[in-house]
Amino acid sequence: MPREIVTLECTEARKEGKSPSRYTTTRNKKLQTDKVEKKKYNPALKRHTLHREIK
């Protein structure tokens, strides 16, 4: 199974003392060996922020 489910968590919310937003997505382990980073919407901060893959 080359695809795996990963969780993305907001990087800016914890710095500001708010609850981090989380999203789930999939990635191809063979082609994408780095951690996933995407800009997603954080409803607590009411703006788009950088979300990184967590374990």
mmJSON file of the N, C-alpha and C atoms, coordinates in Angstrom:
{"data_MODEL":{"atom_site":{
"group_PDB":["ATOM","ATOM","ATOM","ATOM","ATOM","ATOM","ATOM","ATOM","ATOM","ATOM","ATOM","ATOM","ATOM","ATOM","ATOM","ATOM","ATOM","ATOM","ATOM","ATOM","ATOM","ATOM","ATOM","ATOM","ATOM","ATOM","ATOM","ATOM","ATOM","ATOM","ATOM","ATOM","ATOM","ATOM","ATOM","ATOM","ATOM","ATOM","ATOM","ATOM","ATOM","ATOM","ATOM","ATOM","ATOM","ATOM","ATOM","ATOM","ATOM","ATOM","ATOM","ATOM","ATOM","ATOM","ATOM","ATOM","ATOM","ATOM","ATOM","ATOM","ATOM","ATOM","ATOM","ATOM","ATOM","ATOM","ATOM","ATOM","ATOM","ATOM","ATOM","ATOM","ATOM","ATOM","ATOM","ATOM","ATOM","ATOM","ATOM","ATOM","ATOM","ATOM","ATOM","ATOM","ATOM","ATOM","ATOM","ATOM","ATOM","ATOM","ATOM","ATOM","ATOM","ATOM","ATOM","ATOM","ATOM","ATOM","ATOM","ATOM","ATOM","ATOM","ATOM","ATOM","ATOM","ATOM","ATOM","ATOM","ATOM","ATOM","ATOM","ATOM","ATOM","ATOM","ATOM","ATOM","ATOM","ATOM","ATOM","ATOM","ATOM","ATOM","ATOM","ATOM","ATOM","ATOM","ATOM","ATOM","ATOM","ATOM","ATOM","ATOM","ATOM","ATOM","ATOM","ATOM","ATOM","ATOM","ATOM","ATOM","ATOM","ATOM","ATOM","ATOM","ATOM","ATOM","ATOM","ATOM","ATOM","ATOM","ATOM","ATOM","ATOM","ATOM","ATOM","ATOM","ATOM","ATOM","ATOM","ATOM","ATOM","ATOM","ATOM","ATOM","ATOM"],
"id":[1,2,3,4,5,6,7,8,9,10,11,12,13,14,15,16,17,18,19,20,21,22,23,24,25,26,27,28,29,30,31,32,33,34,35,36,37,38,39,40,41,42,43,44,45,46,47,48,49,50,51,52,53,54,55,56,57,58,59,60,61,62,63,64,65,66,67,68,69,70,71,72,73,74,75,76,77,78,79,80,81,82,83,84,85,86,87,88,89,90,91,92,93,94,95,96,97,98,99,100,101,102,103,104,105,106,107,108,109,110,111,112,113,114,115,116,117,118,119,120,121,122,123,124,125,126,127,128,129,130,131,132,133,134,135,136,137,138,139,140,141,142,143,144,145,146,147,148,149,150,151,152,153,154,155,156,157,158,159,160,161,162,163,164,165],
"type_symbol":["N","C","C","N","C","C","N","C","C","N","C","C","N","C","C","N","C","C","N","C","C","N","C","C","N","C","C","N","C","C","N","C","C","N","C","C","N","C","C","N","C","C","N","C","C","N","C","C","N","C","C","N","C","C","N","C","C","N","C","C","N","C","C","N","C","C","N","C","C","N","C","C","N","C","C","N","C","C","N","C","C","N","C","C","N","C","C","N","C","C","N","C","C","N","C","C","N","C","C","N","C","C","N","C","C","N","C","C","N","C","C","N","C","C","N","C","C","N","C","C","N","C","C","N","C","C","N","C","C","N","C","C","N","C","C","N","C","C","N","C","C","N","C","C","N","C","C","N","C","C","N","C","C","N","C","C","N","C","C","N","C","C","N","C","C"],
"label_atom_id":["N","CA","C","N","CA","C","N","CA","C","N","CA","C","N","CA","C","N","CA","C","N","CA","C","N","CA","C","N","CA","C","N","CA","C","N","CA","C","N","CA","C","N","CA","C","N","CA","C","N","CA","C","N","CA","C","N","CA","C","N","CA","C","N","CA","C","N","CA","C","N","CA","C","N","CA","C","N","CA","C","N","CA","C","N","CA","C","N","CA","C","N","CA","C","N","CA","C","N","CA","C","N","CA","C","N","CA","C","N","CA","C","N","CA","C","N","CA","C","N","CA","C","N","CA","C","N","CA","C","N","CA","C","N","CA","C","N","CA","C","N","CA","C","N","CA","C","N","CA","C","N","CA","C","N","CA","C","N","CA","C","N","CA","C","N","CA","C","N","CA","C","N","CA","C","N","CA","C","N","CA","C","N","CA","C","N","CA","C","N","CA","C"],
"label_alt_id":[null,null,null,null,null,null,null,null,null,null,null,null,null,null,null,null,null,null,null,null,null,null,null,null,null,null,null,null,null,null,null,null,null,null,null,null,null,null,null,null,null,null,null,null,null,null,null,null,null,null,null,null,null,null,null,null,null,null,null,null,null,null,null,null,null,null,null,null,null,null,null,null,null,null,null,null,null,null,null,null,null,null,null,null,null,null,null,null,null,null,null,null,null,null,null,null,null,null,null,null,null,null,null,null,null,null,null,null,null,null,null,null,null,null,null,null,null,null,null,null,null,null,null,null,null,null,null,null,null,null,null,null,null,null,null,null,null,null,null,null,null,null,null,null,null,null,null,null,null,null,null,null,null,null,null,null,null,null,null,null,null,null,null,null,null],
"label_comp_id":["MET","MET","MET","PRO","PRO","PRO","ARG","ARG","ARG","GLU","GLU","GLU","ILE","ILE","ILE","VAL","VAL","VAL","THR","THR","THR","LEU","LEU","LEU","GLU","GLU","GLU","CYS","CYS","CYS","THR","THR","THR","GLU","GLU","GLU","ALA","ALA","ALA","ARG","ARG","ARG","LYS","LYS","LYS","GLU","GLU","GLU","GLY","GLY","GLY","LYS","LYS","LYS","SER","SER","SER","PRO","PRO","PRO","SER","SER","SER","ARG","ARG","ARG","TYR","TYR","TYR","THR","THR","THR","THR","THR","THR","THR","THR","THR","ARG","ARG","ARG","ASN","ASN","ASN","LYS","LYS","LYS","LYS","LYS","LYS","LEU","LEU","LEU","GLN","GLN","GLN","THR","THR","THR","ASP","ASP","ASP","LYS","LYS","LYS","VAL","VAL","VAL","GLU","GLU","GLU","LYS","LYS","LYS","LYS","LYS","LYS","LYS","LYS","LYS","TYR","TYR","TYR","ASN","ASN","ASN","PRO","PRO","PRO","ALA","ALA","ALA","LEU","LEU","LEU","LYS","LYS","LYS","ARG","ARG","ARG","HIS","HIS","HIS","THR","THR","THR","LEU","LEU","LEU","HIS","HIS","HIS","ARG","ARG","ARG","GLU","GLU","GLU","ILE","ILE","ILE","LYS","LYS","LYS"],
"label_asym_id":["A","A","A","A","A","A","A","A","A","A","A","A","A","A","A","A","A","A","A","A","A","A","A","A","A","A","A","A","A","A","A","A","A","A","A","A","A","A","A","A","A","A","A","A","A","A","A","A","A","A","A","A","A","A","A","A","A","A","A","A","A","A","A","A","A","A","A","A","A","A","A","A","A","A","A","A","A","A","A","A","A","A","A","A","A","A","A","A","A","A","A","A","A","A","A","A","A","A","A","A","A","A","A","A","A","A","A","A","A","A","A","A","A","A","A","A","A","A","A","A","A","A","A","A","A","A","A","A","A","A","A","A","A","A","A","A","A","A","A","A","A","A","A","A","A","A","A","A","A","A","A","A","A","A","A","A","A","A","A","A","A","A","A","A","A"],
"label_entity_id":["1","1","1","1","1","1","1","1","1","1","1","1","1","1","1","1","1","1","1","1","1","1","1","1","1","1","1","1","1","1","1","1","1","1","1","1","1","1","1","1","1","1","1","1","1","1","1","1","1","1","1","1","1","1","1","1","1","1","1","1","1","1","1","1","1","1","1","1","1","1","1","1","1","1","1","1","1","1","1","1","1","1","1","1","1","1","1","1","1","1","1","1","1","1","1","1","1","1","1","1","1","1","1","1","1","1","1","1","1","1","1","1","1","1","1","1","1","1","1","1","1","1","1","1","1","1","1","1","1","1","1","1","1","1","1","1","1","1","1","1","1","1","1","1","1","1","1","1","1","1","1","1","1","1","1","1","1","1","1","1","1","1","1","1","1"],
"label_seq_id":[1,1,1,2,2,2,3,3,3,4,4,4,5,5,5,6,6,6,7,7,7,8,8,8,9,9,9,10,10,10,11,11,11,12,12,12,13,13,13,14,14,14,15,15,15,16,16,16,17,17,17,18,18,18,19,19,19,20,20,20,21,21,21,22,22,22,23,23,23,24,24,24,25,25,25,26,26,26,27,27,27,28,28,28,29,29,29,30,30,30,31,31,31,32,32,32,33,33,33,34,34,34,35,35,35,36,36,36,37,37,37,38,38,38,39,39,39,40,40,40,41,41,41,42,42,42,43,43,43,44,44,44,45,45,45,46,46,46,47,47,47,48,48,48,49,49,49,50,50,50,51,51,51,52,52,52,53,53,53,54,54,54,55,55,55],
"pdbx_PDB_ins_code":[null,null,null,null,null,null,null,null,null,null,null,null,null,null,null,null,null,null,null,null,null,null,null,null,null,null,null,null,null,null,null,null,null,null,null,null,null,null,null,null,null,null,null,null,null,null,null,null,null,null,null,null,null,null,null,null,null,null,null,null,null,null,null,null,null,null,null,null,null,null,null,null,null,null,null,null,null,null,null,null,null,null,null,null,null,null,null,null,null,null,null,null,null,null,null,null,null,null,null,null,null,null,null,null,null,null,null,null,null,null,null,null,null,null,null,null,null,null,null,null,null,null,null,null,null,null,null,null,null,null,null,null,null,null,null,null,null,null,null,null,null,null,null,null,null,null,null,null,null,null,null,null,null,null,null,null,null,null,null,null,null,null,null,null,null],
"Cartn_x":[0.84,0.0,0.885,1.055,1.95,1.388,0.068,-0.516,-0.767,-0.517,-0.793,-1.575,-2.358,-3.146,-2.277,-2.221,-1.437,-2.336,-1.935,-2.665,-1.853,-2.515,-1.877,-2.368,-1.439,-1.796,-1.263,-2.024,-1.643,-0.379,0.523,1.783,1.706,0.74,0.684,-0.267,-1.216,-2.246,-1.683,-0.778,-0.224,0.605,1.259,2.034,1.132,-0.093,-1.04,-1.965,-1.8,-2.598,-3.987,-4.229,-5.527,-5.42,-6.566,-6.558,-6.16,-5.259,-4.818,-5.872,-6.022,-6.933,-6.167,-6.886,-6.264,-7.062,-6.345,-6.927,-6.266,-6.967,-6.371,-6.319,-5.274,-5.084,-4.246,-3.976,-3.149,-1.925,-0.89,0.313,0.899,1.644,2.32,3.689,3.925,5.177,6.393,6.219,7.356,7.793,6.851,7.185,7.426,6.76,6.858,7.425,8.731,9.382,9.456,9.34,9.363,8.009,7.991,6.725,5.897,4.585,3.672,3.444,3.432,3.118,2.132,1.0,-0.015,-0.603,-1.069,-1.792,-3.264,-3.823,-5.218,-5.868,-7.187,-7.92,-8.004,-7.709,-7.848,-9.02,-10.134,-11.301,-11.088,-10.209,-9.945,-9.238,-8.334,-7.608,-8.29,-9.243,-10.008,-9.119,-8.145,-7.28,-6.59,-5.968,-5.195,-3.82,-3.401,-2.099,-1.412,-0.14,0.643,0.323,0.004,-0.252,0.815,1.427,2.464,2.012,2.611,2.303,2.821,1.998,2.407,2.27,2.836,2.728,1.389],
"Cartn_y":[-1.186,0.0,1.25,1.928,3.083,4.343,4.457,5.668,5.457,6.518,6.452,7.689,7.552,8.656,9.431,10.754,11.607,12.697,13.228,14.311,15.586,16.674,17.983,18.843,19.521,20.375,21.781,22.771,24.173,24.476,25.257,25.589,26.899,27.762,29.081,29.18,28.28,28.405,28.235,27.311,27.099,28.285,28.963,30.15,31.26,31.323,32.366,31.918,30.681,30.192,29.706,29.43,28.93,27.444,26.799,25.372,25.175,24.219,24.006,23.256,23.628,22.903,21.737,20.667,19.475,19.012,18.55,17.994,16.649,15.755,14.493,14.478,13.869,13.742,12.491,12.191,11.038,11.504,10.683,10.973,9.666,9.755,8.599,8.493,7.431,7.271,7.163,6.549,6.332,7.616,8.463,9.673,10.873,10.927,12.075,11.626,11.691,11.202,12.267,13.548,14.624,14.737,15.498,15.759,16.721,16.526,17.328,18.678,19.745,21.094,21.711,22.179,22.809,24.0,24.964,26.095,25.706,25.711,25.354,26.419,26.431,27.414,26.972,27.894,27.64,28.476,27.834,28.598,29.355,28.895,29.581,30.918,30.951,32.175,32.976,32.354,32.969,33.42,32.576,32.851,31.557,31.621,30.489,30.48,29.299,29.159,27.906,27.8,26.64,25.469,24.32,23.091,22.071,21.437,20.437,19.065,18.065,16.673,16.369,15.674,15.199,13.685,13.062,11.605,11.211],
"Cartn_z":[0.0,0.0,0.0,-1.116,-1.163,-0.515,-0.359,0.24,1.724,2.497,3.928,4.358,5.397,5.927,6.91,6.745,7.63,8.212,9.364,10.021,9.915,9.524,9.424,10.587,11.275,12.408,12.183,12.618,12.462,13.263,12.679,13.345,14.119,13.802,14.408,15.602,15.736,16.766,18.173,18.372,19.716,20.176,19.261,19.615,20.141,19.607,20.007,21.137,21.624,22.743,22.37,21.104,20.651,20.358,20.184,19.871,18.408,18.126,16.751,15.942,14.691,13.817,13.201,12.925,12.337,11.135,10.12,8.913,8.639,7.968,7.542,6.024,5.498,4.063,3.812,2.553,2.214,1.452,1.496,0.712,0.216,-0.866,-1.436,-0.773,-0.012,0.734,-0.178,-1.333,-2.227,-2.925,-3.308,-4.054,-3.158,-2.013,-1.13,0.217,0.346,1.56,2.649,2.285,3.279,3.969,5.073,5.745,4.906,4.918,4.111,4.793,4.001,4.476,3.498,4.033,3.189,3.912,3.14,3.724,3.779,4.997,5.211,6.088,6.14,6.927,8.381,9.308,10.74,11.241,11.627,12.06,13.37,14.241,15.512,15.265,14.287,13.956,12.849,12.171,11.081,9.93,9.577,8.422,7.982,6.809,6.309,6.965,7.435,8.096,7.575,7.881,7.476,8.392,7.811,8.554,8.173,9.179,8.954,9.413,8.801,9.163,10.574,11.354,12.679,12.713,13.705,13.851,14.399],
"occupancy":[1.0,1.0,1.0,1.0,1.0,1.0,1.0,1.0,1.0,1.0,1.0,1.0,1.0,1.0,1.0,1.0,1.0,1.0,1.0,1.0,1.0,1.0,1.0,1.0,1.0,1.0,1.0,1.0,1.0,1.0,1.0,1.0,1.0,1.0,1.0,1.0,1.0,1.0,1.0,1.0,1.0,1.0,1.0,1.0,1.0,1.0,1.0,1.0,1.0,1.0,1.0,1.0,1.0,1.0,1.0,1.0,1.0,1.0,1.0,1.0,1.0,1.0,1.0,1.0,1.0,1.0,1.0,1.0,1.0,1.0,1.0,1.0,1.0,1.0,1.0,1.0,1.0,1.0,1.0,1.0,1.0,1.0,1.0,1.0,1.0,1.0,1.0,1.0,1.0,1.0,1.0,1.0,1.0,1.0,1.0,1.0,1.0,1.0,1.0,1.0,1.0,1.0,1.0,1.0,1.0,1.0,1.0,1.0,1.0,1.0,1.0,1.0,1.0,1.0,1.0,1.0,1.0,1.0,1.0,1.0,1.0,1.0,1.0,1.0,1.0,1.0,1.0,1.0,1.0,1.0,1.0,1.0,1.0,1.0,1.0,1.0,1.0,1.0,1.0,1.0,1.0,1.0,1.0,1.0,1.0,1.0,1.0,1.0,1.0,1.0,1.0,1.0,1.0,1.0,1.0,1.0,1.0,1.0,1.0,1.0,1.0,1.0,1.0,1.0,1.0],
"B_iso_or_equiv":[0.0,0.0,0.0,0.0,0.0,0.0,0.0,0.0,0.0,0.0,0.0,0.0,0.0,0.0,0.0,0.0,0.0,0.0,0.0,0.0,0.0,0.0,0.0,0.0,0.0,0.0,0.0,0.0,0.0,0.0,0.0,0.0,0.0,0.0,0.0,0.0,0.0,0.0,0.0,0.0,0.0,0.0,0.0,0.0,0.0,0.0,0.0,0.0,0.0,0.0,0.0,0.0,0.0,0.0,0.0,0.0,0.0,0.0,0.0,0.0,0.0,0.0,0.0,0.0,0.0,0.0,0.0,0.0,0.0,0.0,0.0,0.0,0.0,0.0,0.0,0.0,0.0,0.0,0.0,0.0,0.0,0.0,0.0,0.0,0.0,0.0,0.0,0.0,0.0,0.0,0.0,0.0,0.0,0.0,0.0,0.0,0.0,0.0,0.0,0.0,0.0,0.0,0.0,0.0,0.0,0.0,0.0,0.0,0.0,0.0,0.0,0.0,0.0,0.0,0.0,0.0,0.0,0.0,0.0,0.0,0.0,0.0,0.0,0.0,0.0,0.0,0.0,0.0,0.0,0.0,0.0,0.0,0.0,0.0,0.0,0.0,0.0,0.0,0.0,0.0,0.0,0.0,0.0,0.0,0.0,0.0,0.0,0.0,0.0,0.0,0.0,0.0,0.0,0.0,0.0,0.0,0.0,0.0,0.0,0.0,0.0,0.0,0.0,0.0,0.0],
"pdbx_formal_charge":[null,null,null,null,null,null,null,null,null,null,null,null,null,null,null,null,null,null,null,null,null,null,null,null,null,null,null,null,null,null,null,null,null,null,null,null,null,null,null,null,null,null,null,null,null,null,null,null,null,null,null,null,null,null,null,null,null,null,null,null,null,null,null,null,null,null,null,null,null,null,null,null,null,null,null,null,null,null,null,null,null,null,null,null,null,null,null,null,null,null,null,null,null,null,null,null,null,null,null,null,null,null,null,null,null,null,null,null,null,null,null,null,null,null,null,null,null,null,null,null,null,null,null,null,null,null,null,null,null,null,null,null,null,null,null,null,null,null,null,null,null,null,null,null,null,null,null,null,null,null,null,null,null,null,null,null,null,null,null,null,null,null,null,null,null],
"auth_seq_id":[1,1,1,2,2,2,3,3,3,4,4,4,5,5,5,6,6,6,7,7,7,8,8,8,9,9,9,10,10,10,11,11,11,12,12,12,13,13,13,14,14,14,15,15,15,16,16,16,17,17,17,18,18,18,19,19,19,20,20,20,21,21,21,22,22,22,23,23,23,24,24,24,25,25,25,26,26,26,27,27,27,28,28,28,29,29,29,30,30,30,31,31,31,32,32,32,33,33,33,34,34,34,35,35,35,36,36,36,37,37,37,38,38,38,39,39,39,40,40,40,41,41,41,42,42,42,43,43,43,44,44,44,45,45,45,46,46,46,47,47,47,48,48,48,49,49,49,50,50,50,51,51,51,52,52,52,53,53,53,54,54,54,55,55,55],
"auth_comp_id":["MET","MET","MET","PRO","PRO","PRO","ARG","ARG","ARG","GLU","GLU","GLU","ILE","ILE","ILE","VAL","VAL","VAL","THR","THR","THR","LEU","LEU","LEU","GLU","GLU","GLU","CYS","CYS","CYS","THR","THR","THR","GLU","GLU","GLU","ALA","ALA","ALA","ARG","ARG","ARG","LYS","LYS","LYS","GLU","GLU","GLU","GLY","GLY","GLY","LYS","LYS","LYS","SER","SER","SER","PRO","PRO","PRO","SER","SER","SER","ARG","ARG","ARG","TYR","TYR","TYR","THR","THR","THR","THR","THR","THR","THR","THR","THR","ARG","ARG","ARG","ASN","ASN","ASN","LYS","LYS","LYS","LYS","LYS","LYS","LEU","LEU","LEU","GLN","GLN","GLN","THR","THR","THR","ASP","ASP","ASP","LYS","LYS","LYS","VAL","VAL","VAL","GLU","GLU","GLU","LYS","LYS","LYS","LYS","LYS","LYS","LYS","LYS","LYS","TYR","TYR","TYR","ASN","ASN","ASN","PRO","PRO","PRO","ALA","ALA","ALA","LEU","LEU","LEU","LYS","LYS","LYS","ARG","ARG","ARG","HIS","HIS","HIS","THR","THR","THR","LEU","LEU","LEU","HIS","HIS","HIS","ARG","ARG","ARG","GLU","GLU","GLU","ILE","ILE","ILE","LYS","LYS","LYS"],
"auth_asym_id":["A","A","A","A","A","A","A","A","A","A","A","A","A","A","A","A","A","A","A","A","A","A","A","A","A","A","A","A","A","A","A","A","A","A","A","A","A","A","A","A","A","A","A","A","A","A","A","A","A","A","A","A","A","A","A","A","A","A","A","A","A","A","A","A","A","A","A","A","A","A","A","A","A","A","A","A","A","A","A","A","A","A","A","A","A","A","A","A","A","A","A","A","A","A","A","A","A","A","A","A","A","A","A","A","A","A","A","A","A","A","A","A","A","A","A","A","A","A","A","A","A","A","A","A","A","A","A","A","A","A","A","A","A","A","A","A","A","A","A","A","A","A","A","A","A","A","A","A","A","A","A","A","A","A","A","A","A","A","A","A","A","A","A","A","A"],
"auth_atom_id":["N","CA","C","N","CA","C","N","CA","C","N","CA","C","N","CA","C","N","CA","C","N","CA","C","N","CA","C","N","CA","C","N","CA","C","N","CA","C","N","CA","C","N","CA","C","N","CA","C","N","CA","C","N","CA","C","N","CA","C","N","CA","C","N","CA","C","N","CA","C","N","CA","C","N","CA","C","N","CA","C","N","CA","C","N","CA","C","N","CA","C","N","CA","C","N","CA","C","N","CA","C","N","CA","C","N","CA","C","N","CA","C","N","CA","C","N","CA","C","N","CA","C","N","CA","C","N","CA","C","N","CA","C","N","CA","C","N","CA","C","N","CA","C","N","CA","C","N","CA","C","N","CA","C","N","CA","C","N","CA","C","N","CA","C","N","CA","C","N","CA","C","N","CA","C","N","CA","C","N","CA","C","N","CA","C","N","CA","C","N","CA","C"],
"pdbx_PDB_model_num":[1,1,1,1,1,1,1,1,1,1,1,1,1,1,1,1,1,1,1,1,1,1,1,1,1,1,1,1,1,1,1,1,1,1,1,1,1,1,1,1,1,1,1,1,1,1,1,1,1,1,1,1,1,1,1,1,1,1,1,1,1,1,1,1,1,1,1,1,1,1,1,1,1,1,1,1,1,1,1,1,1,1,1,1,1,1,1,1,1,1,1,1,1,1,1,1,1,1,1,1,1,1,1,1,1,1,1,1,1,1,1,1,1,1,1,1,1,1,1,1,1,1,1,1,1,1,1,1,1,1,1,1,1,1,1,1,1,1,1,1,1,1,1,1,1,1,1,1,1,1,1,1,1,1,1,1,1,1,1,1,1,1,1,1,1]
}}}
